[in-house]
């Protein structure tokens, strides 16, 4: 008996999505278009479920890898995990990142998962359900089957199952309008919370994406573009979320009562504090002159975009990540930029001195001037800014000054909770600050474990993780272990990622090349790896985000003190940012040569 001929659908390799700077290229896409439904095997009856398309031989899929395909115009990835094939959407619902450039791996909490390469949203491989933000939608899932050794997919997404309703007699009040608040709202409704939900936000806009403030929003015409909303405007009404515009003047954790500036008072069964932070201003003479800015909200970004023009000169003060990203954006706009900052830069606390110095040289290569080891003494001018004066007497003429000296938690109005020395609300790993009161995002400081060390999220994805954890805690489903924080920066097309709890470290090992921005750095505290910094190792960082301990156990070299023969770069060389190609990329398959070991003396929260 002869076997029917396979459908004549010749796969054609199309161009893979444009490679993002610092990203690993995905395999070439295979496109299958047109009607090529799979016939039954010889002797079999008609297909029970029409519409399946023949895509690939099962033997061509590799365990643990995502293979990208386009079937009848639908982008998807096929994932073989534990011998089972899953068909999922090919683009992350958050920003459209090609999922094939991410990773498929195992999570201790969620089982088999797939991870977005750009912003590390995590989805269940079995169901497509969102497990970790920043996405606020599931990954589409498609019917898939294997017949006669061939993988067949029906390119129509399966319906998303609705969570059973719960908590109908309860209420949740969310105070604050940032990313953490949006994440909490989405999680509550996504997982079936049926009680009343109220959001209090003090900006004119509903929660929006603040990451664009120091990037694309500064380049755009402020009259024509706004930061994208994290949840569509219609989402709130569709999901029964009441939105109140107002500023919280007082919150009492004992009574769970919030007072607003218009006299309105609100209370609820559960309260999530998500009021964020406020930009830190350097209190020097002249700081109130026209042309002095901080950058924390959309109104400030739009004002900077409207007033700073290419023929002007700007001084940036502080040297934090926002400062550096603004410098890169303004240089793209053609603005003259000088950065006044301590040395090493504040970002060295997590990124290491070596990586921070490489970023300084990247900025210098793009025309930014740096002035180190001099403090801002005064801003001089008459009504508007004429320039700045530094502590060493230097004067730098400029038309605008932007202060990027970090943020302060906005928790002054909160009473009845423990606060950190910086004024943040102290919470446990369930985000609880008091009975039925939770705090998340920039206004929270997390006490980790029995040791009692405090961690402040301070970045976008960790804030959204906190919002989700608080919502899960309210619904009686607390997470077993908090995900290890991850954040990134992109400057001049170079994307640097960090994964870790921001703990101090005393040695840094670099595998790869800092010079070409293709490296992974292991941050050691004694015999423990406490942080990872990488560029160009997307899949490795995806794996670390999902299971940091396992990744370190499998990939980290021996602790430095066990390898005294390794080369050690002197403090002076480390200060100068010296690096070497030392070791192979993760997954290259070649045995690694000894990594470059950089001493990191006197680390406090980093270098």
Phi, psi and omega in degrees: 000129184274153178266133180303148179292142178294153179305142181274073176239093184285120179291135176242127180286120176259171182293130177293156178306147180307132181289124175289146177304131179080005182255153175275141182289143176277160174300157179299140179288144171251127186250131177236113183239157174086174183284111175216054179297143185283128177284160176290158174296160182305132177087352181272162178279185179295158179298137178287326182235102180290162175101355177286140180246136176285129187242307189199157174287138180304323181294344179274351177272138180256137180304129176081008179244150177260119180258123183274138176217156168240118183243115183051044177081001181260121178281131180207167172235143172256132183233125176258111181228121180061031179082358180251137181264133176241139176247117185231165179301143183275349181234136179296133181293350181285298182228010178080021179296141177291113185299333181297339178276354179272216184218148169250126184205185184249131177254137178297329182269328190239359181076212180295130182223163170238147188235131177294136184288332188275309188235008169066033166295141184243132181233149174293130177289333183280324187239345185080359183296145176290130177250326177216139178290175029265000176294149174237048177193153176285165174274127181305145180235140186239148176298135181219146177210163178240123177228128178051043176076009180246140177270127182236140184229141170260116188280047175235119186297143175289148178296147179277120180293143179272138177289144177296141182294145179210159176070028185299333181265010184249174178217151178231132176246121179252117182257108180129150187237037180255198184295321180296320179296314180300319180296318179296316180299312181299316183296317179304309183285324179301321185264011168097014178296120187256001179283182179281143181229130179234134176248130172249119180232142186257000174261158180299329183270152168290167184312128184231171183279106181281347183294340181276351186299321182262010180235254190297328183294331179286341181266343188272165172287114185297343179278347188242349186223146175229161175295138181293143176290145178287326174233134181307149180305321182288342183299321186297312179292319181297332182251016173065037177259119177279129182250127180239125177269116181181167181250131180282120179263337177200141171224128179255113184293333182289321180261352184056040182248129178251134176251132181256166185292343178264008179095347179294139176238137184228147174214167183198170177296322180224144179232134174247117177274119182219046187276001170072209181230181175226142183298139181277124177261139176279117185280084179235160175305135178092001185289351178259005179295153173296131182105000175260125187232154158240166183229107177222332183230175186294323180298318179294319180296318181293325178293317178297316180299326183281333189254335182270119183243162186299338183272009184251169178241137183236138171252126176256133185244129172126306176083018175281183185297320178299318179301313182292321179293322176296319178302314180296319181292316180294325176294324175298330178279347180097007182282143173285131187230131170237133179251124175256116188206159173288163176234128000289163181299154177305329181295345178296341180299331176243322185278351184082155178299317184298314180290320178300318179294324178293324176294323177300314181295326176299317178294318179297323177297338180254017169094009178273136176260141179243140172237114184256159170059033171220132182271156174288121181263320183197157171247123184250156180164186178224094185085312177234170186286134170252334182170184179235151174243133183259168184294338179269008178094349180294140174243133181238112178293141177196167178255342181216149175232129176241125182264120176239072186246030177089187184231158174248139178296139182264074185233016183298329184279354186267128179237153175087018178227161173284143178233152178282169177303333179276354178097007178280155177282124182278130181230162173270189186285355171263006182072015182276131177255330178202178181301117179064019177235130183233151177227139185218164175076209188293342181269002184249153172228120189269126173273118186262117171063193184286340182289335173083011177293144183258141177230130177255123186306299172066001180219166191297302184295315176302326177295317180292324174301316179300318178298319179292319180297318178299316179297317178297322179296317178299324183273008176078022180231060182296148179287150179287314180224135176294136174300143177293130183300147177221140170209171184215164169223148177232120183223124182053038178079003178257125185250118180246132183244149176230140175224121181159176182264013178070024181286154176295151180220156185242356177206150180229132176244126184251123172252122181110206187235115172295323184302317182262010181054052176220086190204163165226128180250131176260124180261117186256140166238099188064241182260009181250139167276120184249354179197155176232136175232131187211156171217128179083012179236060189299310184294323179298318180290328174300316180294320180294323179298321183283318182213084184300313184297317180294318179299314180297318180299322183276330192246336185286145174288179176296154177305146185304322185289348177269358181229068185295344182281350181295147178295139178242126178271136183292166179302319182297319179294320179297319178299326179278358176079020181297139176216166179216154173286107188226098181105167183260159175297151175302125176090002179290336178088354179264147180295134183288142170275167184303136179287163173282127182256118181251118176294149183226071186290146172066033183290133173230103184068023185133207183281000000 
